[in-house]
Amino acid sequence: MKKRSLLSDLQSILSSSLVSGSTSSEDDQATDLLSALKNAWGSTDESNATDEEISALFDKIAKVFEQSVSSSS
């Protein structure tokens, strides 16, 4: 399932050290977004999650992005 693969890729990006340690206000927004995504992710393990859990997680992630876009405009 493609969603499972996408979530795995996203989780790798979120846990990457490449997205930490920034200082500008734009970077603060990115840090806030990453924190919100990690919170939405919670304890979901995409490798063992059901299709319904995967879909629910995608919905949560979409809401985080929607809130981020609306608050930055």
C-alpha positions as CSV (number, residue, x, y, z in Angstrom):
1,M,0.0,0.0,0.0
2,K,1.4,3.4,-1.1
3,K,0.2,5.2,2.0
4,R,2.2,2.9,4.3
5,S,5.3,3.6,2.2
6,L,4.7,7.4,2.3
7,L,4.2,7.3,6.1
8,S,7.5,5.4,6.5
9,D,9.3,8.0,4.3
10,L,7.7,10.9,6.3
11,Q,8.6,9.3,9.6
12,S,12.2,9.0,8.4
13,I,12.2,12.7,7.5
14,L,10.7,13.7,10.8
15,S,13.3,11.8,12.8
16,S,16.2,13.1,10.6
17,S,18.7,15.4,12.2
18,L,18.5,17.5,9.0
19,V,15.4,19.2,10.2
20,S,16.6,20.3,13.6
21,G,18.6,23.2,15.0
22,S,17.4,26.2,13.1
23,T,17.0,29.8,14.4
24,S,15.1,32.1,12.0
25,S,11.4,32.8,12.3
26,E,10.7,30.8,9.2
27,D,12.6,27.9,10.7
28,D,10.6,28.3,13.9
29,Q,7.5,27.8,11.8
30,A,9.0,24.6,10.3
31,T,10.0,23.4,13.8
32,D,6.4,24.0,15.0
33,L,5.1,22.1,12.0
34,L,7.4,19.2,12.7
35,S,6.4,19.1,16.3
36,A,2.7,19.1,15.3
37,L,3.3,16.3,12.9
38,K,5.2,14.3,15.5
39,N,2.3,14.8,17.9
40,A,-0.3,13.8,15.3
41,W,1.8,10.7,14.6
42,G,1.6,9.7,18.3
43,S,2.6,6.1,18.9
44,T,1.3,4.8,15.5
45,D,3.6,2.2,14.0
46,E,2.9,2.2,10.3
47,S,4.5,-1.3,9.9
48,N,1.8,-2.9,12.1
49,A,-1.1,-0.4,11.6
50,T,-4.4,-1.4,10.0
51,D,-5.5,0.3,6.8
52,E,-8.0,2.2,8.9
53,E,-5.3,3.4,11.3
54,I,-3.2,4.5,8.3
55,S,-6.1,6.4,6.8
56,A,-6.8,8.1,10.1
57,L,-3.2,9.1,10.5
58,F,-3.3,10.6,6.9
59,D,-6.3,12.6,8.0
60,K,-4.5,13.9,11.1
61,I,-1.4,14.8,9.0
62,A,-3.6,16.7,6.4
63,K,-5.2,18.7,9.2
64,V,-1.8,19.7,10.6
65,F,-0.8,20.9,7.1
66,E,-4.1,22.8,6.6
67,Q,-3.6,24.5,10.0
68,S,0.0,25.4,9.2
69,V,-0.9,26.8,5.8
70,S,-3.8,28.9,7.1
71,S,-1.8,30.2,10.0
72,S,1.2,31.3,7.9
73,S,-0.8,33.2,5.3
